[in-house]
Amino acid sequence: MGVTCRLLNRSLTCPVLLFRWQQCGRWIEISGFGGEEPLPAWHWSQLSFLTMVVPSGNESSATYFILIGLPGLEEAQFWLAFPLFSLYVIAVLGNLMIIYVVRTEHSLHEPMYIFLCMLSGLDILISTSSMPKMMAIFWFNSTTIQFDACLLQMFAIHSLSGMESTVLLAMAFDRYVAICHPLRHATVLTLPRVTKIGMAAVVRGAALMAPLPVFIKQLPFCHSNILSHSYCLHQDVMKLACADIRVNIIYGLIVIISAIGLDSLLISLSYLLILKTVLGLTREAQAKAFGTCVSHVCAVFIFYVPFIGLSIVHRFGKPHDSLLPIIMANTYLLVPPVLNPIVYGVKTKEIRQRIIRLFHVTTHTSDP
């Protein structure tokens, strides 16, 4: 019985190897850790056919998964991690700045800015849920992730995305009431109601995504344990299962329709009603109304366009085109947290003025 061995990931300290042999007329393949000496590189795009079968023929449960960096750029990803880390720092500091400004400026204690604080908090959490592990992959070749840790990361990313979508919907509703029913705005969106909306966003996002790790837990894994991203996604993990995943697919579709699909539809409807109202105003009033909506419209596009793009790539992308989905996935989690503070800081006059005053005071305080 001949045994062949191939390298799956040379970026690990102990390379991940594929052991392959023929037994009873069929090929048996199982992955494991090799020695410290690097072997010839194994092209990532050829991993789609690999399977991991226990020699006894029984299905197995995965204990860990292997995350990948940037296929084809293994030698350069150490240096590419520095701009990614810089963007992460900018995202965290920018969103913390937004939260601080809104909290300390009493005139900004309005529904729109409170929702903005919620959005900033979610941006910090969603980027933090993935970036530390990505940096560990790029800088320290730490590509393995335990099964339960993978499920926790998957739940965090998906639930936080659902919460962010709900907050964007709440912000659209705030703009609708403020422009179409300005006299009722103060009575409709009171502080207690805004707080309840924020709590509802958290409960909704967590409740919709809670079944995902439960479904994954029930699946046996006998295929390759190599994921196609730098972090864990439901659609990525479930494809490694060697059982029927129709329940996962159907529920995933239900979540997308009931959360992202419904939210984007209601946001579009809100702006259609806003547009109808604004067209009946004077030109000066139109400019003022549109000015209050520009930042939110930008935030909506910044959030939904990468999400939809990633979904399309996963659905229609070619199996060997592995670099594009990874770039899209990293864009989806990192770009919105970076751009949202910039958009709101530049486009929102009240926030911009408060930040300028804050830096002005800081500069004068530091002067001798």
C-alpha positions, 0 to 999 in steps of 0.5 A: 500500500503506497502512501503519498504526502503533500503539503497543504500549508507551508506558512505553518510552523509545522506544515499541514500535510495530506496523507493519501493511500489506497485501501480496499480499492478506494483512496483514503486521505487524511490531513496531519502535521508534518515536520519542521522542514518546508516541502514544495509549495502546494497551490491553494486553488487545488484544494477543492478536491481534497477530502479527509476520511477516517480509515475506519470509514466512520465520520469524524468531528472536527476539533480545529480548522485551518484559516488561510492568509492571502493565497499566492501572497504568502511571502508578502502577507507579513508586510501587507498586514501592516496597512491592514493593522493601521486601518484597524487602529484608525477604525477603532480610534475613529469610532471611539472619537465619535462615541466620545464626542456624542457623549460629551456634547449635550446638543448631540443627545438626539436620536440620530446621534445616539444611533450613530454611537450604536453604529460606532460601537458595533463597528468596533466590535465587528472589526475586533472579532476578526482582526486579531486572528487575521494579524496572528495569521499574517505575522505569526503563521497562527493559522489553526483555530479550535472548533468552538472558537471558530463557532464563537467567531462565526456567531459574533461576526454574523450577529453583529452584522445583523445588529448593524443592519437593524441600526441602519434601519432605525437611522433611516426611520429617524430620518423619515420621521424628522423630514416627513413628520417633523412635528412628531419627531420629538414624541415618536423617538423619545430617549426610552424608545431609542434605548428599546430600539437599540436593545431590540437590535441586539436581541434580533441579531443574536436570536437570528444567528444563534441557531447557526453554531447549533446547526454546525455542531450537529454536522459531521466533518470528514472533508478537508478542515481548511477554510477559505477565509482568514476568519470563520463564516457560516457558509464557509464552515458548512461546506466542509461537512460531509452530511446534508446541509440543506437545513443550514442553506435554507435557514441561512437564506431565511436569515438573509431575507428576513434581516438584510433583505427586509432591512434594505427594502424598508430603508429604500422605502423610507427614502422613497417617502423622504424623496416624495416629501422633499420634492415638495419643499423649497430649494433651500429646504431641499438642500437642508433635508438632503444634507441630513441624509447624505451621511446615512446614505453613505453608511448604507452603501458602505455596509450593504455593497461589500456584503452583497458583493461577498454573497455574489462571489460566494454564490457565482464565483469560480472555485479556483478564484480564491483570492477575490472572496478573501479580499471581499471578505476583508473589505466587508469587515474592515472598510465600513468601520474605517469609513463611517467615522470619516463620513460622519465626521466630514458630512455632519456639521455638528460632529465636525465642529465638535471635533475641531473644537476638541483638537483646538483645545487639546493643542492649546493645552499642550502649548507651553 
